[in-house]
């Protein structure tokens, strides 16, 4: 009997390159790989439902300041 299904959506089931390209265009980081690593670290509390998506983007905007308004549903 199957009791659980586990999905790894981050680059396994879902191609996240389009999201990364959008984020690069918004935040203009100097190092693409370091930027992606920071996003993944900062997403941990979001994935654990400890912060809202709005709070997540506020954190990212503090780390990578931009004048562009980040759409709340960009991640999802």
mmCIF file of the N, C-alpha and C atoms, coordinates in Angstrom:
data_MODEL
# 
_entry.id   MODEL 
# 
loop_
_atom_site.group_PDB 
_atom_site.id 
_atom_site.type_symbol 
_atom_site.label_atom_id 
_atom_site.label_alt_id 
_atom_site.label_comp_id 
_atom_site.label_asym_id 
_atom_site.label_entity_id 
_atom_site.label_seq_id 
_atom_site.pdbx_PDB_ins_code 
_atom_site.Cartn_x 
_atom_site.Cartn_y 
_atom_site.Cartn_z 
_atom_site.occupancy 
_atom_site.B_iso_or_equiv 
_atom_site.pdbx_formal_charge 
_atom_site.auth_seq_id 
_atom_site.auth_comp_id 
_atom_site.auth_asym_id 
_atom_site.auth_atom_id 
_atom_site.pdbx_PDB_model_num 
ATOM 1   N N  . UNK A 1 1  ? 0.834  -1.172 0.000   1.00 0.00 ? 1  UNK A N  1 
ATOM 2   C CA . UNK A 1 1  ? 0.000  0.000  0.000   1.00 0.00 ? 1  UNK A CA 1 
ATOM 3   C C  . UNK A 1 1  ? 0.886  1.246  0.000   1.00 0.00 ? 1  UNK A C  1 
ATOM 4   N N  . UNK A 1 2  ? 0.566  2.184  -0.868  1.00 0.00 ? 2  UNK A N  1 
ATOM 5   C CA . UNK A 1 2  ? 1.300  3.448  -0.926  1.00 0.00 ? 2  UNK A CA 1 
ATOM 6   C C  . UNK A 1 2  ? 0.774  4.363  0.173   1.00 0.00 ? 2  UNK A C  1 
ATOM 7   N N  . UNK A 1 3  ? 1.695  4.846  1.022   1.00 0.00 ? 3  UNK A N  1 
ATOM 8   C CA . UNK A 1 3  ? 1.297  5.712  2.130   1.00 0.00 ? 3  UNK A CA 1 
ATOM 9   C C  . UNK A 1 3  ? 1.664  7.169  1.886   1.00 0.00 ? 3  UNK A C  1 
ATOM 10  N N  . UNK A 1 4  ? 2.595  7.417  0.977   1.00 0.00 ? 4  UNK A N  1 
ATOM 11  C CA . UNK A 1 4  ? 3.008  8.792  0.724   1.00 0.00 ? 4  UNK A CA 1 
ATOM 12  C C  . UNK A 1 4  ? 3.623  8.906  -0.661  1.00 0.00 ? 4  UNK A C  1 
ATOM 13  N N  . UNK A 1 5  ? 3.473  10.062 -1.247  1.00 0.00 ? 5  UNK A N  1 
ATOM 14  C CA . UNK A 1 5  ? 4.144  10.413 -2.488  1.00 0.00 ? 5  UNK A CA 1 
ATOM 15  C C  . UNK A 1 5  ? 4.983  11.647 -2.199  1.00 0.00 ? 5  UNK A C  1 
ATOM 16  N N  . UNK A 1 6  ? 6.203  11.631 -2.659  1.00 0.00 ? 6  UNK A N  1 
ATOM 17  C CA . UNK A 1 6  ? 7.102  12.756 -2.436  1.00 0.00 ? 6  UNK A CA 1 
ATOM 18  C C  . UNK A 1 6  ? 7.494  13.322 -3.797  1.00 0.00 ? 6  UNK A C  1 
ATOM 19  N N  . UNK A 1 7  ? 7.340  14.642 -3.952  1.00 0.00 ? 7  UNK A N  1 
ATOM 20  C CA . UNK A 1 7  ? 7.706  15.304 -5.190  1.00 0.00 ? 7  UNK A CA 1 
ATOM 21  C C  . UNK A 1 7  ? 8.818  16.307 -4.920  1.00 0.00 ? 7  UNK A C  1 
ATOM 22  N N  . UNK A 1 8  ? 9.766  16.352 -5.817  1.00 0.00 ? 8  UNK A N  1 
ATOM 23  C CA . UNK A 1 8  ? 10.812 17.361 -5.757  1.00 0.00 ? 8  UNK A CA 1 
ATOM 24  C C  . UNK A 1 8  ? 10.602 18.258 -6.963  1.00 0.00 ? 8  UNK A C  1 
ATOM 25  N N  . UNK A 1 9  ? 9.838  19.317 -6.774  1.00 0.00 ? 9  UNK A N  1 
ATOM 26  C CA . UNK A 1 9  ? 9.478  20.188 -7.882  1.00 0.00 ? 9  UNK A CA 1 
ATOM 27  C C  . UNK A 1 9  ? 10.627 21.094 -8.304  1.00 0.00 ? 9  UNK A C  1 
ATOM 28  N N  . UNK A 1 10 ? 11.549 21.389 -7.419  1.00 0.00 ? 10 UNK A N  1 
ATOM 29  C CA . UNK A 1 10 ? 12.615 22.348 -7.673  1.00 0.00 ? 10 UNK A CA 1 
ATOM 30  C C  . UNK A 1 10 ? 13.649 21.873 -8.669  1.00 0.00 ? 10 UNK A C  1 
ATOM 31  N N  . UNK A 1 11 ? 13.334 21.979 -9.937  1.00 0.00 ? 11 UNK A N  1 
ATOM 32  C CA . UNK A 1 11 ? 14.283 21.616 -10.981 1.00 0.00 ? 11 UNK A CA 1 
ATOM 33  C C  . UNK A 1 11 ? 14.200 20.161 -11.406 1.00 0.00 ? 11 UNK A C  1 
ATOM 34  N N  . UNK A 1 12 ? 13.365 19.382 -10.737 1.00 0.00 ? 12 UNK A N  1 
ATOM 35  C CA . UNK A 1 12 ? 13.192 17.980 -11.104 1.00 0.00 ? 12 UNK A CA 1 
ATOM 36  C C  . UNK A 1 12 ? 11.910 17.826 -11.904 1.00 0.00 ? 12 UNK A C  1 
ATOM 37  N N  . UNK A 1 13 ? 10.802 18.231 -11.327 1.00 0.00 ? 13 UNK A N  1 
ATOM 38  C CA . UNK A 1 13 ? 9.507  18.154 -11.994 1.00 0.00 ? 13 UNK A CA 1 
ATOM 39  C C  . UNK A 1 13 ? 9.217  19.447 -12.755 1.00 0.00 ? 13 UNK A C  1 
ATOM 40  N N  . UNK A 1 14 ? 9.641  20.570 -12.191 1.00 0.00 ? 14 UNK A N  1 
ATOM 41  C CA . UNK A 1 14 ? 9.365  21.885 -12.756 1.00 0.00 ? 14 UNK A CA 1 
ATOM 42  C C  . UNK A 1 14 ? 10.667 22.532 -13.222 1.00 0.00 ? 14 UNK A C  1 
ATOM 43  N N  . UNK A 1 15 ? 10.677 22.998 -14.453 1.00 0.00 ? 15 UNK A N  1 
ATOM 44  C CA . UNK A 1 15 ? 11.835 23.728 -14.969 1.00 0.00 ? 15 UNK A CA 1 
ATOM 45  C C  . UNK A 1 15 ? 11.768 25.157 -14.451 1.00 0.00 ? 15 UNK A C  1 
ATOM 46  N N  . UNK A 1 16 ? 12.697 25.527 -13.581 1.00 0.00 ? 16 UNK A N  1 
ATOM 47  C CA . UNK A 1 16 ? 12.658 26.836 -12.956 1.00 0.00 ? 16 UNK A CA 1 
ATOM 48  C C  . UNK A 1 16 ? 13.496 27.879 -13.689 1.00 0.00 ? 16 UNK A C  1 
ATOM 49  N N  . UNK A 1 17 ? 14.004 27.551 -14.848 1.00 0.00 ? 17 UNK A N  1 
ATOM 50  C CA . UNK A 1 17 ? 14.862 28.484 -15.568 1.00 0.00 ? 17 UNK A CA 1 
ATOM 51  C C  . UNK A 1 17 ? 14.104 29.736 -16.011 1.00 0.00 ? 17 UNK A C  1 
ATOM 52  N N  . UNK A 1 18 ? 12.817 29.616 -16.365 1.00 0.00 ? 18 UNK A N  1 
ATOM 53  C CA . UNK A 1 18 ? 12.031 30.785 -16.749 1.00 0.00 ? 18 UNK A CA 1 
ATOM 54  C C  . UNK A 1 18 ? 11.837 31.730 -15.565 1.00 0.00 ? 18 UNK A C  1 
ATOM 55  N N  . UNK A 1 19 ? 11.586 31.166 -14.382 1.00 0.00 ? 19 UNK A N  1 
ATOM 56  C CA . UNK A 1 19 ? 11.463 31.975 -13.174 1.00 0.00 ? 19 UNK A CA 1 
ATOM 57  C C  . UNK A 1 19 ? 12.779 32.681 -12.879 1.00 0.00 ? 19 UNK A C  1 
ATOM 58  N N  . UNK A 1 20 ? 13.874 31.951 -12.962 1.00 0.00 ? 20 UNK A N  1 
ATOM 59  C CA . UNK A 1 20 ? 15.182 32.548 -12.692 1.00 0.00 ? 20 UNK A CA 1 
ATOM 60  C C  . UNK A 1 20 ? 15.459 33.687 -13.663 1.00 0.00 ? 20 UNK A C  1 
ATOM 61  N N  . UNK A 1 21 ? 15.148 33.491 -14.931 1.00 0.00 ? 21 UNK A N  1 
ATOM 62  C CA . UNK A 1 21 ? 15.363 34.550 -15.924 1.00 0.00 ? 21 UNK A CA 1 
ATOM 63  C C  . UNK A 1 21 ? 14.544 35.804 -15.590 1.00 0.00 ? 21 UNK A C  1 
ATOM 64  N N  . UNK A 1 22 ? 13.285 35.622 -15.146 1.00 0.00 ? 22 UNK A N  1 
ATOM 65  C CA . UNK A 1 22 ? 12.457 36.764 -14.758 1.00 0.00 ? 22 UNK A CA 1 
ATOM 66  C C  . UNK A 1 22 ? 13.071 37.493 -13.568 1.00 0.00 ? 22 UNK A C  1 
ATOM 67  N N  . UNK A 1 23 ? 13.521 36.726 -12.586 1.00 0.00 ? 23 UNK A N  1 
ATOM 68  C CA . UNK A 1 23 ? 14.096 37.319 -11.382 1.00 0.00 ? 23 UNK A CA 1 
ATOM 69  C C  . UNK A 1 23 ? 15.412 38.026 -11.674 1.00 0.00 ? 23 UNK A C  1 
ATOM 70  N N  . UNK A 1 24 ? 16.222 37.468 -12.568 1.00 0.00 ? 24 UNK A N  1 
ATOM 71  C CA . UNK A 1 24 ? 17.469 38.114 -12.975 1.00 0.00 ? 24 UNK A CA 1 
ATOM 72  C C  . UNK A 1 24 ? 17.147 39.470 -13.613 1.00 0.00 ? 24 UNK A C  1 
ATOM 73  N N  . UNK A 1 25 ? 16.092 39.508 -14.427 1.00 0.00 ? 25 UNK A N  1 
ATOM 74  C CA . UNK A 1 25 ? 15.685 40.742 -15.080 1.00 0.00 ? 25 UNK A CA 1 
ATOM 75  C C  . UNK A 1 25 ? 15.169 41.792 -14.102 1.00 0.00 ? 25 UNK A C  1 
ATOM 76  N N  . UNK A 1 26 ? 14.633 41.359 -12.976 1.00 0.00 ? 26 UNK A N  1 
ATOM 77  C CA . UNK A 1 26 ? 14.114 42.295 -11.978 1.00 0.00 ? 26 UNK A CA 1 
ATOM 78  C C  . UNK A 1 26 ? 15.213 42.784 -11.037 1.00 0.00 ? 26 UNK A C  1 
ATOM 79  N N  . UNK A 1 27 ? 16.023 41.865 -10.530 1.00 0.00 ? 27 UNK A N  1 
ATOM 80  C CA . UNK A 1 27 ? 16.979 42.198 -9.474  1.00 0.00 ? 27 UNK A CA 1 
ATOM 81  C C  . UNK A 1 27 ? 18.398 42.473 -9.958  1.00 0.00 ? 27 UNK A C  1 
ATOM 82  N N  . UNK A 1 28 ? 18.743 42.046 -11.162 1.00 0.00 ? 28 UNK A N  1 
ATOM 83  C CA . UNK A 1 28 ? 20.052 42.292 -11.752 1.00 0.00 ? 28 UNK A CA 1 
ATOM 84  C C  . UNK A 1 28 ? 21.223 41.931 -10.819 1.00 0.00 ? 28 UNK A C  1 
ATOM 85  N N  . UNK A 1 29 ? 21.255 40.698 -10.316 1.00 0.00 ? 29 UNK A N  1 
ATOM 86  C CA . UNK A 1 29 ? 22.359 40.315 -9.427  1.00 0.00 ? 29 UNK A CA 1 
ATOM 87  C C  . UNK A 1 29 ? 23.666 40.204 -10.209 1.00 0.00 ? 29 UNK A C  1 
ATOM 88  N N  . UNK A 1 30 ? 24.778 40.382 -9.505  1.00 0.00 ? 30 UNK A N  1 
ATOM 89  C CA . UNK A 1 30 ? 26.089 40.273 -10.148 1.00 0.00 ? 30 UNK A CA 1 
ATOM 90  C C  . UNK A 1 30 ? 26.444 38.819 -10.448 1.00 0.00 ? 30 UNK A C  1 
ATOM 91  N N  . UNK A 1 31 ? 26.027 37.925 -9.555  1.00 0.00 ? 31 UNK A N  1 
ATOM 92  C CA . UNK A 1 31 ? 26.361 36.504 -9.695  1.00 0.00 ? 31 UNK A CA 1 
ATOM 93  C C  . UNK A 1 31 ? 25.068 35.689 -9.717  1.00 0.00 ? 31 UNK A C  1 
ATOM 94  N N  . UNK A 1 32 ? 24.749 35.162 -10.879 1.00 0.00 ? 32 UNK A N  1 
ATOM 95  C CA . UNK A 1 32 ? 23.500 34.417 -11.084 1.00 0.00 ? 32 UNK A CA 1 
ATOM 96  C C  . UNK A 1 32 ? 23.383 33.210 -10.152 1.00 0.00 ? 32 UNK A C  1 
ATOM 97  N N  . UNK A 1 33 ? 24.449 32.444 -10.031 1.00 0.00 ? 33 UNK A N  1 
ATOM 98  C CA . UNK A 1 33 ? 24.422 31.230 -9.203  1.00 0.00 ? 33 UNK A CA 1 
ATOM 99  C C  . UNK A 1 33 ? 24.276 31.583 -7.720  1.00 0.00 ? 33 UNK A C  1 
ATOM 100 N N  . UNK A 1 34 ? 25.012 32.579 -7.259  1.00 0.00 ? 34 UNK A N  1 
ATOM 101 C CA . UNK A 1 34 ? 24.908 33.003 -5.863  1.00 0.00 ? 34 UNK A CA 1 
ATOM 102 C C  . UNK A 1 34 ? 23.506 33.538 -5.575  1.00 0.00 ? 34 UNK A C  1 
ATOM 103 N N  . UNK A 1 35 ? 22.940 34.272 -6.523  1.00 0.00 ? 35 UNK A N  1 
ATOM 104 C CA . UNK A 1 35 ? 21.581 34.801 -6.389  1.00 0.00 ? 35 UNK A CA 1 
ATOM 105 C C  . UNK A 1 35 ? 20.584 33.658 -6.202  1.00 0.00 ? 35 UNK A C  1 
ATOM 106 N N  . UNK A 1 36 ? 20.687 32.635 -7.036  1.00 0.00 ? 36 UNK A N  1 
ATOM 107 C CA . UNK A 1 36 ? 19.769 31.495 -6.951  1.00 0.00 ? 36 UNK A CA 1 
ATOM 108 C C  . UNK A 1 36 ? 19.931 30.766 -5.617  1.00 0.00 ? 36 UNK A C  1 
ATOM 109 N N  . UNK A 1 37 ? 21.170 30.641 -5.152  1.00 0.00 ? 37 UNK A N  1 
ATOM 110 C CA . UNK A 1 37 ? 21.407 29.993 -3.857  1.00 0.00 ? 37 UNK A CA 1 
ATOM 111 C C  . UNK A 1 37 ? 20.762 30.791 -2.717  1.00 0.00 ? 37 UNK A C  1 
ATOM 112 N N  . UNK A 1 38 ? 20.907 32.101 -2.756  1.00 0.00 ? 38 UNK A N  1 
ATOM 113 C CA . UNK A 1 38 ? 20.307 32.956 -1.727  1.00 0.00 ? 38 UNK A CA 1 
ATOM 114 C C  . UNK A 1 38 ? 18.785 32.851 -1.773  1.00 0.00 ? 38 UNK A C  1 
ATOM 115 N N  . UNK A 1 39 ? 18.214 32.859 -2.965  1.00 0.00 ? 39 UNK A N  1 
ATOM 116 C CA . UNK A 1 39 ? 16.763 32.701 -3.087  1.00 0.00 ? 39 UNK A CA 1 
ATOM 117 C C  . UNK A 1 39 ? 16.296 31.402 -2.448  1.00 0.00 ? 39 UNK A C  1 
ATOM 118 N N  . UNK A 1 40 ? 17.014 30.332 -2.696  1.00 0.00 ? 40 UNK A N  1 
ATOM 119 C CA . UNK A 1 40 ? 16.639 29.038 -2.133  1.00 0.00 ? 40 UNK A CA 1 
ATOM 120 C C  . UNK A 1 40 ? 16.734 29.028 -0.614  1.00 0.00 ? 40 UNK A C  1 
ATOM 121 N N  . UNK A 1 41 ? 17.758 29.647 -0.074  1.00 0.00 ? 41 UNK A N  1 
ATOM 122 C CA . UNK A 1 41 ? 17.906 29.726 1.383   1.00 0.00 ? 41 UNK A CA 1 
ATOM 123 C C  . UNK A 1 41 ? 16.779 30.561 1.984   1.00 0.00 ? 41 UNK A C  1 
ATOM 124 N N  . UNK A 1 42 ? 16.521 31.710 1.382   1.00 0.00 ? 42 UNK A N  1 
ATOM 125 C CA . UNK A 1 42 ? 15.474 32.598 1.882   1.00 0.00 ? 42 UNK A CA 1 
ATOM 126 C C  . UNK A 1 42 ? 14.078 32.002 1.710   1.00 0.00 ? 42 UNK A C  1 
ATOM 127 N N  . UNK A 1 43 ? 13.922 31.053 0.795   1.00 0.00 ? 43 UNK A N  1 
ATOM 128 C CA . UNK A 1 43 ? 12.615 30.423 0.560   1.00 0.00 ? 43 UNK A CA 1 
ATOM 129 C C  . UNK A 1 43 ? 12.282 29.369 1.610   1.00 0.00 ? 43 UNK A C  1 
ATOM 130 N N  . UNK A 1 44 ? 13.257 28.929 2.385   1.00 0.00 ? 44 UNK A N  1 
ATOM 131 C CA . UNK A 1 44 ? 12.988 27.883 3.382   1.00 0.00 ? 44 UNK A CA 1 
ATOM 132 C C  . UNK A 1 44 ? 11.846 28.235 4.325   1.00 0.00 ? 44 UNK A C  1 
ATOM 133 N N  . UNK A 1 45 ? 11.857 29.427 4.962   1.00 0.00 ? 45 UNK A N  1 
ATOM 134 C CA . UNK A 1 45 ? 10.728 29.755 5.849   1.00 0.00 ? 45 UNK A CA 1 
ATOM 135 C C  . UNK A 1 45 ? 9.393  29.854 5.101   1.00 0.00 ? 45 UNK A C  1 
ATOM 136 N N  . UNK A 1 46 ? 9.447  30.278 3.842   1.00 0.00 ? 46 UNK A N  1 
ATOM 137 C CA . UNK A 1 46 ? 8.234  30.343 3.022   1.00 0.00 ? 46 UNK A CA 1 
ATOM 138 C C  . UNK A 1 46 ? 7.691  28.932 2.788   1.00 0.00 ? 46 UNK A C  1 
ATOM 139 N N  . UNK A 1 47 ? 8.568  28.011 2.460   1.00 0.00 ? 47 UNK A N  1 
ATOM 140 C CA . UNK A 1 47 ? 8.156  26.628 2.197   1.00 0.00 ? 47 UNK A CA 1 
ATOM 141 C C  . UNK A 1 47 ? 7.628  25.936 3.455   1.00 0.00 ? 47 UNK A C  1 
ATOM 142 N N  . UNK A 1 48 ? 8.100  26.375 4.613   1.00 0.00 ? 48 UNK A N  1 
ATOM 143 C CA . UNK A 1 48 ? 7.623  25.816 5.886   1.00 0.00 ? 48 UNK A CA 1 
ATOM 144 C C  . UNK A 1 48 ? 6.406  26.579 6.409   1.00 0.00 ? 48 UNK A C  1 
ATOM 145 N N  . UNK A 1 49 ? 5.903  27.508 5.611   1.00 0.00 ? 49 UNK A N  1 
ATOM 146 C CA . UNK A 1 49 ? 4.736  28.318 5.961   1.00 0.00 ? 49 UNK A CA 1 
ATOM 147 C C  . UNK A 1 49 ? 4.965  29.148 7.223   1.00 0.00 ? 49 UNK A C  1 
ATOM 148 N N  . UNK A 1 50 ? 6.205  29.582 7.428   1.00 0.00 ? 50 UNK A N  1 
ATOM 149 C CA . UNK A 1 50 ? 6.559  30.415 8.577   1.00 0.00 ? 50 UNK A CA 1 
ATOM 150 C C  . UNK A 1 50 ? 6.475  31.909 8.247   1.00 0.00 ? 50 UNK A C  1 
ATOM 151 N N  . UNK A 1 51 ? 6.532  32.227 6.961   1.00 0.00 ? 51 UNK A N  1 
ATOM 152 C CA . UNK A 1 51 ? 6.369  33.606 6.503   1.00 0.00 ? 51 UNK A CA 1 
ATOM 153 C C  . UNK A 1 51 ? 5.444  33.598 5.290   1.00 0.00 ? 51 UNK A C  1 
ATOM 154 N N  . UNK A 1 52 ? 4.903  34.767 4.981   1.00 0.00 ? 52 UNK A N  1 
ATOM 155 C CA . UNK A 1 52 ? 4.051  34.887 3.800   1.00 0.00 ? 52 UNK A CA 1 
ATOM 156 C C  . UNK A 1 52 ? 4.922  35.139 2.566   1.00 0.00 ? 52 UNK A C  1 
ATOM 157 N N  . UNK A 1 53 ? 4.313  35.005 1.410   1.00 0.00 ? 53 UNK A N  1 
ATOM 158 C CA . UNK A 1 53 ? 5.045  35.291 0.182   1.00 0.00 ? 53 UNK A CA 1 
ATOM 159 C C  . UNK A 1 53 ? 5.425  36.767 0.110   1.00 0.00 ? 53 UNK A C  1 
ATOM 160 N N  . UNK A 1 54 ? 4.560  37.637 0.644   1.00 0.00 ? 54 UNK A N  1 
ATOM 161 C CA . UNK A 1 54 ? 4.871  39.064 0.699   1.00 0.00 ? 54 UNK A CA 1 
ATOM 162 C C  . UNK A 1 54 ? 6.122  39.301 1.544   1.00 0.00 ? 54 UNK A C  1 
ATOM 163 N N  . UNK A 1 55 ? 6.203  38.654 2.691   1.00 0.00 ? 55 UNK A N  1 
ATOM 164 C CA . UNK A 1 55 ? 7.380  38.783 3.558   1.00 0.00 ? 55 UNK A CA 1 
ATOM 165 C C  . UNK A 1 55 ? 8.637  38.247 2.873   1.00 0.00 ? 55 UNK A C  1 
ATOM 166 N N  . UNK A 1 56 ? 8.472  37.160 2.145   1.00 0.00 ? 56 UNK A N  1 
ATOM 167 C CA . UNK A 1 56 ? 9.598  36.597 1.398   1.00 0.00 ? 56 UNK A CA 1 
ATOM 168 C C  . UNK A 1 56 ? 10.166 37.632 0.428   1.00 0.00 ? 56 UNK A C  1 
ATOM 169 N N  . UNK A 1 57 ? 9.277  38.271 -0.353  1.00 0.00 ? 57 UNK A N  1 
ATOM 170 C CA . UNK A 1 57 ? 9.745  39.247 -1.339  1.00 0.00 ? 57 UNK A CA 1 
ATOM 171 C C  . UNK A 1 57 ? 10.336 40.480 -0.682  1.00 0.00 ? 57 UNK A C  1 
ATOM 172 N N  . UNK A 1 58 ? 9.814  40.863 0.473   1.00 0.00 ? 58 UNK A N  1 
ATOM 173 C CA . UNK A 1 58 ? 10.408 41.977 1.213   1.00 0.00 ? 58 UNK A CA 1 
ATOM 174 C C  . UNK A 1 58 ? 11.850 41.646 1.598   1.00 0.00 ? 58 UNK A C  1 
ATOM 175 N N  . UNK A 1 59 ? 12.075 40.415 2.038   1.00 0.00 ? 59 UNK A N  1 
ATOM 176 C CA . UNK A 1 59 ? 13.433 39.989 2.386   1.00 0.00 ? 59 UNK A CA 1 
ATOM 177 C C  . UNK A 1 59 ? 14.361 40.037 1.173   1.00 0.00 ? 59 UNK A C  1 
ATOM 178 N N  . UNK A 1 60 ? 13.873 39.542 0.051   1.00 0.00 ? 60 UNK A N  1 
ATOM 179 C CA . UNK A 1 60 ? 14.683 39.512 -1.171  1.00 0.00 ? 60 UNK A CA 1 
ATOM 180 C C  . UNK A 1 60 ? 14.989 40.940 -1.629  1.00 0.00 ? 60 UNK A C  1 
ATOM 181 N N  . UNK A 1 61 ? 13.998 41.838 -1.541  1.00 0.00 ? 61 UNK A N  1 
ATOM 182 C CA . UNK A 1 61 ? 14.226 43.226 -1.955  1.00 0.00 ? 61 UNK A CA 1 
ATOM 183 C C  . UNK A 1 61 ? 15.228 43.937 -1.047  1.00 0.00 ? 61 UNK A C  1 
ATOM 184 N N  . UNK A 1 62 ? 15.319 43.525 0.214   1.00 0.00 ? 62 UNK A N  1 
ATOM 185 C CA . UNK A 1 62 ? 16.339 44.086 1.102   1.00 0.00 ? 62 UNK A CA 1 
ATOM 186 C C  . UNK A 1 62 ? 17.731 43.624 0.680   1.00 0.00 ? 62 UNK A C  1 
ATOM 187 N N  . UNK A 1 63 ? 17.821 42.368 0.270   1.00 0.00 ? 63 UNK A N  1 
ATOM 188 C CA . UNK A 1 63 ? 19.118 41.819 -0.147  1.00 0.00 ? 63 UNK A CA 1 
ATOM 189 C C  . UNK A 1 63 ? 19.530 42.312 -1.534  1.00 0.00 ? 63 UNK A C  1 
ATOM 190 N N  . UNK A 1 64 ? 18.548 42.495 -2.406  1.00 0.00 ? 64 UNK A N  1 
ATOM 191 C CA . UNK A 1 64 ? 18.781 42.908 -3.790  1.00 0.00 ? 64 UNK A CA 1 
ATOM 192 C C  . UNK A 1 64 ? 17.840 44.067 -4.116  1.00 0.00 ? 64 UNK A C  1 
ATOM 193 N N  . UNK A 1 65 ? 18.181 45.267 -3.679  1.00 0.00 ? 65 UNK A N  1 
ATOM 194 C CA . UNK A 1 65 ? 17.276 46.413 -3.865  1.00 0.00 ? 65 UNK A CA 1 
ATOM 195 C C  . UNK A 1 65 ? 16.920 46.645 -5.335  1.00 0.00 ? 65 UNK A C  1 
ATOM 196 N N  . UNK A 1 66 ? 15.654 46.951 -5.542  1.00 0.00 ? 66 UNK A N  1 
ATOM 197 C CA . UNK A 1 66 ? 15.152 47.273 -6.873  1.00 0.00 ? 66 UNK A CA 1 
ATOM 198 C C  . UNK A 1 66 ? 13.982 48.237 -6.721  1.00 0.00 ? 66 UNK A C  1 
ATOM 199 N N  . UNK A 1 67 ? 13.798 49.078 -7.708  1.00 0.00 ? 67 UNK A N  1 
ATOM 200 C CA . UNK A 1 67 ? 12.658 49.994 -7.705  1.00 0.00 ? 67 UNK A CA 1 
ATOM 201 C C  . UNK A 1 67 ? 11.427 49.360 -8.333  1.00 0.00 ? 67 UNK A C  1 
ATOM 202 N N  . UNK A 1 68 ? 11.598 48.209 -8.934  1.00 0.00 ? 68 UNK A N  1 
ATOM 203 C CA . UNK A 1 68 ? 10.499 47.530 -9.610  1.00 0.00 ? 68 UNK A CA 1 
ATOM 204 C C  . UNK A 1 68 ? 9.626  46.829 -8.580  1.00 0.00 ? 68 UNK A C  1 
ATOM 205 N N  . UNK A 1 69 ? 8.309  46.973 -8.725  1.00 0.00 ? 69 UNK A N  1 
ATOM 206 C CA . UNK A 1 69 ? 7.380  46.282 -7.838  1.00 0.00 ? 69 UNK A CA 1 
ATOM 207 C C  . UNK A 1 69 ? 7.360  44.808 -8.228  1.00 0.00 ? 69 UNK A C  1 
ATOM 208 N N  . UNK A 1 70 ? 7.648  43.953 -7.262  1.00 0.00 ? 70 UNK A N  1 
ATOM 209 C CA . UNK A 1 70 ? 7.676  42.515 -7.522  1.00 0.00 ? 70 UNK A CA 1 
ATOM 210 C C  . UNK A 1 70 ? 6.265  41.959 -7.383  1.00 0.00 ? 70 UNK A C  1 
ATOM 211 N N  . UNK A 1 71 ? 5.754  41.292 -8.428  1.00 0.00 ? 71 UNK A N  1 
ATOM 212 C CA . UNK A 1 71 ? 4.417  40.691 -8.319  1.00 0.00 ? 71 UNK A CA 1 
ATOM 213 C C  . UNK A 1 71 ? 4.412  39.623 -7.233  1.00 0.00 ? 71 UNK A C  1 
ATOM 214 N N  . UNK A 1 72 ? 3.402  39.638 -6.393  1.00 0.00 ? 72 UNK A N  1 
ATOM 215 C CA . UNK A 1 72 ? 3.314  38.698 -5.280  1.00 0.00 ? 72 UNK A CA 1 
ATOM 216 C C  . UNK A 1 72 ? 3.254  37.260 -5.773  1.00 0.00 ? 72 UNK A C  1 
ATOM 217 N N  . UNK A 1 73 ? 2.596  37.014 -6.893  1.00 0.00 ? 73 UNK A N  1 
ATOM 218 C CA . UNK A 1 73 ? 2.431  35.644 -7.378  1.00 0.00 ? 73 UNK A CA 1 
ATOM 219 C C  . UNK A 1 73 ? 3.567  35.186 -8.299  1.00 0.00 ? 73 UNK A C  1 
ATOM 220 N N  . UNK A 1 74 ? 4.656  35.921 -8.318  1.00 0.00 ? 74 UNK A N  1 
ATOM 221 C CA . UNK A 1 74 ? 5.773  35.567 -9.201  1.00 0.00 ? 74 UNK A CA 1 
ATOM 222 C C  . UNK A 1 74 ? 6.343  34.199 -8.863  1.00 0.00 ? 74 UNK A C  1 
ATOM 223 N N  . UNK A 1 75 ? 6.433  33.902 -7.576  1.00 0.00 ? 75 UNK A N  1 
ATOM 224 C CA . UNK A 1 75 ? 7.006  32.620 -7.152  1.00 0.00 ? 75 UNK A CA 1 
ATOM 225 C C  . UNK A 1 75 ? 6.080  31.461 -7.526  1.00 0.00 ? 75 UNK A C  1 
ATOM 226 N N  . UNK A 1 76 ? 4.796  31.620 -7.254  1.00 0.00 ? 76 UNK A N  1 
ATOM 227 C CA . UNK A 1 76 ? 3.854  30.536 -7.494  1.00 0.00 ? 76 UNK A CA 1 
ATOM 228 C C  . UNK A 1 76 ? 3.396  30.505 -8.930  1.00 0.00 ? 76 UNK A C  1 
# 
